[in-house]
């Protein structure tokens, strides 16, 4: 009997959510470990094309995770192993929504999983927010990670104080990068332009503003403890909460208060300083042509006087936000594609063959590993629909036919072998400077190191 034709799935986005979804679909022959047991979830042949708008894979692992967190960046090894499984193809430098539409993908594949992350940021909605010197954290993070969207930006690091609004893990990442000695940053894969700018930085004090109290701070423990590992850096709590934190006795005050108290007690002096301010909300970014300060007010104390923090750099680390994708439903209030168990929902009804996983489906929350279960739930819905015969019938193209369509729409598309080439080049260039990697940070630089286009499009299935 002839082999059944494989289920052909496109995954849009090659970050952790997309790669975990690919890993679940292209399950190891022995099955997947679920609660300590090997379970065979997929019984049909599957082929997966992971499509990304960048020529390089790994999403936030490459463009978001802080460069001084190499253990997290090493997650890409897990994803590289998935990329080597039979049935996997990476197709980069194809922008879904610009080069091809969701409708094209629906016509060419049995099913499409959108794992595009949160490509926008929350807004402060206060006066002065758009002054030069006031930026969304996403821009600063993308800049120091050499993301092609942000590598052209510049940040004014000439004032002694920087203020970060929000006290989540992104705020912690940024505070460390601003204050870490440049020699330590040189050992990471931080972008060369950021390293050069930080080497000239005059920032010596970083104020991190939380609008709620220390017990409700959004940072995780490891990130708080890491602040204490910064050399020659004092840690302090200022404002209304200062006394309460310093007087806090461990039992009864909660673990975050205890950890803060320990940090403030142990790290009293240093040439650099991190100040955590709680119950403090931004009111106005001040300045005429450039940020000169930030007016803040105490929350929970209506009518309290405001205070001005002098600074030339304000970074709003108040969370990311999903972006609408033309042709797909979007919940503008939550910034997500509405879905039920990963099935895209439009006006209460599932959109046949369309699925979602990761931040674009559940909002910008959770650590990298949170995406594993999220992707599994999504893939389980997809497979259940395939088994039930409710995926859209007919029209699905072969791997070769899809590639030739995509090549027509995006002639400079890249394949996994191109990424491997870029990866080797970056590591080679880094080694010349005793660095782990020298990132190529613009589309032109990334594509310039590849063989002349069309790159590897003659390849069909596999890598
Ligand atoms: P986040 O954890 O949601 O923190 C956002 C912060 O901004 C909170 O302190 C929030 O205060 C505050 N905020 C929101 N709106 C505000 C406003 N209008 N004015 C003032 N403050 C405001 O976001 P994130 O730091 O961007 O992180 C996103 C996700 O990525 C999180 O799940 C995080 O754990 C994860 N992440 C993990 C790592 C890691 O594992 N090392 C690194 C980076 C990011 P409220 O709490 O009062 O709302």
Boltz pocket constraint, residues with backbone or C-beta under 6 A from the ligand:
constraints:
  - pocket:
      binder: B
      contacts: [[A, 122], [A, 123], [A, 124], [A, 165], [A, 166], [A, 167], [A, 168], [A, 169], [A, 170], [A, 171], [A, 173], [A, 209], [A, 210], [A, 211], [A, 212], [A, 216], [A, 217], [A, 218], [A, 223], [A, 280], [A, 281], [A, 282], [A, 317], [A, 318], [A, 319], [A, 320], [A, 364], [A, 365], [A, 366], [A, 367], [A, 368]]
      max_distance: 6.0
